Amino acid sequence: MGGVPSTPLDGGARPQESAEYILGEFVGEKSYPLGSNLWQQLLELPLDRRWQRDRVDRACQLLSENNVHTRHLAKILIHLAWCLQGCTSNAGGPSSVYMKAINALYISSLFLKYMIENAKSENFEELYLSLDETEPVPIHSIRDQNVENLVMNCVISCISSVDVSSTTYILHQELLNFMLVAMATQLRCGPSPGPRDVNPFIDAAMAQETSLTSLLVQKLLLNYLIRPHTSHGGATYSSDGGQAGVLQRVGSLAANLVLLPINLLVSSRGEVSRSPLAEYSVLMLLILIHYRKCHVSDESMLRESDPSAKANSLSKETASFCDNPYCKALEQARDVELDVEVNASDGPVAKVPFGPLFNTLTACLANESAVLLLYSLVQGNSAFLEYVLVRTDVDTLLMPILETLYNASRRSSNHIYMLLIILLILSQDSTFNASIHKLLLPSIPWYQERLLHQTSLGSLMVIILIRTVKYNLSKMRDVYLHTNCLATLANMAPHFHRLSSYASERLISLFNMLSKKYNKLAELRDKSNTIRDDSFVDDVSTEFYIYTDFLRIVLEILNEILTYALPRNPEVIYAMMHRQEIFQPFKHHPRFSELLENIYTVLDFFNSRMDSQRIDGEWSVERVLQVIINNCRSWRGEGMKMFTQLRFTYEQESQSEEFFIPYIWRLVLPICGLSFKDNTINLFPVDASPGLDLEKQLSNGEITNKYQEVDVKDLSQEGHFVQSFSL
């Protein structure tokens, strides 16, 4: 093993049988054919010793140097495939079959990870994923397919067909670990997928039969909701040598090498039981469904472009993306508990129980991977979205979302964004908007600003969304987060029912807060006319128009309530009357006057009813509110100007992979213990922590959301309100 002395570990063993000797031959200069006994010896080594990291690195370096001649990486991968074929065809067979596969997986992961990390060429030529033409092949069928296709087919088949049990738990753990390592070529590519990007193993996974891809999606989802555990009492693999590794306890070579930590006790902030296999499964699924293979429609443009230039510099208009079978499989997944006919032309469909999946997701929303999976399901799978919307206990989903938003300062901005988009998607359904006001919450213990008793879920949602806007205005100052919140409130507004006094007051204070920001920007814009700094003038002008739109949206929300839900919301009328002076500066404003007409029609109506009342003593809140309630019954909406009902829809941008792929890999690396050298990662800036705003971390903007207002008056200068922005 290079710097490792070739001495027997056991005094009675011959040198040719020692672990040191076998590993040394594997990484050495001599090429061993596929049929050599060396491979069986390598996969059956029952070692009980560890090597220091520098010795492991030296072994990896030697294999990398000699692989061009020996092709030993390709050969170990072929033997891995054969081992997995044995596991698949002998399910429930002797544990020795599984142990050889585990050893093959772990050894392959170790050396493959090193060679991916240290590859010098952009197309990973150093891997040499093919056999020399003179290589004797005992099984001729492997000549008909490349190594990566063979391996990925066997890995996916094994995951899909072998049940998870106490005997096979570690096998499944290492299968997923291997897939993550093999797909880590994405770390070497830029955040914007280009036609010259090379990802051999994930491309091979994409090329599998539809029946197999559907089975894999089904199995990964089942792993996630079932959350299987190891039978070894939570033993962990310790990289410092302080504790025996779990693989060592089952006789695997892998536990004796300092390589990729297993972390069998993955930290979980959810309330469900901890399961690293579940966490690996959801991360693997997220990588698969969000991968996009880019190709250029006009190949001549790629050939004629500057060879030194990156393919990503090509215009995106000339590039397109191949279909992703895993994304399609997730979108077509159906509830196994329902007898739903599936179009035979669509092929096999992944079937999972939506109920347990929903329950698991709602219990794990403190975990960002769970939020990403929930987003992927409600955004892409119409059957799952419908299942969520018809549930009568939607509070089990909304309460953890709202609590997480309440604690936004403790979460990453990406976590918050994804939750807000989920709420926006749900708010597009009128039944959902109506049902959340029917569910009363006795108390909300985590809400600290004031006691909330017998508050409807809808009122709480309004309170939290407005609180998120205010927090963002003072801390994060992210314009897109404002738009997320306001778009959701706008969808909810026509369906408000008995909005609480606190929620109503918060809604009016939102207008007041945004109006103050608007007025400050108006002053800055006026002053900027005397400043010669064009960039400053442009920035102020842009922000001014953004807040103009925000103010218009809030006024639209108030109009929605007054037009469609006034009799049901006396507290909103009270809050408007109590703070009616804040509307006065905008009454004759050319951008807002039209929207203020209805507000003043309502204020004039109720003010006149108040003036007509004769009472003794001071007006109390209760008396004012009672007058409002009494006159709501006689309200006929006379003189009100009708606006088309406001509605915002969410559309995922076509280049969404530029956000999701870096985001997912940021989650994968710490959870799965993969450590890549900083200077080898091109997918995202290595000096940026996952908690920072990705708008600042990635120069290109990773995902674009399109908020499309349907049949609504124009709110932007361009004549329509379709905003594209980065999370």
ZIVENPE-V340589 format. One line per field, one symbol per residue. burial: b if it has 24 or more other ideal C-beta (glycine too) atoms within 12 Angstrom, else e. Layout:
burial->???
This chain:
burial->bbebeeeebeeeeeeebbbbbbbbbbbbeebbebeeebbebbbbbbbebbbeeebbbebbebbbebbeebbbbbbbbbbbbbbbbbbbeeeeeeeebbbbbbbbbbbbbbbbbbbbbbbeeeebebbbbbbeeebebeeeebeeebbbbbbbbbbbbbbbbbebeebbbbbbbbbbbbbbbbbbbbbbbbbbbbbbbbbbbbbbbbbbebebbbbbbbbbbbbbbbbbbbebeebbbeeeeeeebbbbbbbbbbbbbbbbbbbbbbebbbebebbbbbbbbbbbbbbbbbbbbbebeeeeebeeeeeeeebbebebeebebbebbbbbbbbbbbbeeeeeeeeeeeebbbbbbbeebbbbbbbbbbbbbbbbbbbbbbbbbebbbebbbebeebbebbbbbbbbbbbbeebbbbbbbbbbbbbbbbbbbeebbbbbbebebeebeebeeeebeebbbbbbbbbbbbbbbbbbbeebebbbbbbbbbbbbbbbbbbbbbbbbbbbbbbbbbbbbbbebbeebbeebeeeeeeeeeeeeeebeebbbbbbbbbbbbbbbbbbbbbbbbbbbbbbbbbbbbbbebbeebeeeebbeebbbbbbbbbebbeebbeeeeeeeeeeeeebbebbbebbeebeeeeeeebebbbbbbbbbebbbbbbbbbbbbbbbebbbbbbeeeebbbbeeebebeebbbebbebbbbbbbbebeebbebbeeeebbbebbb
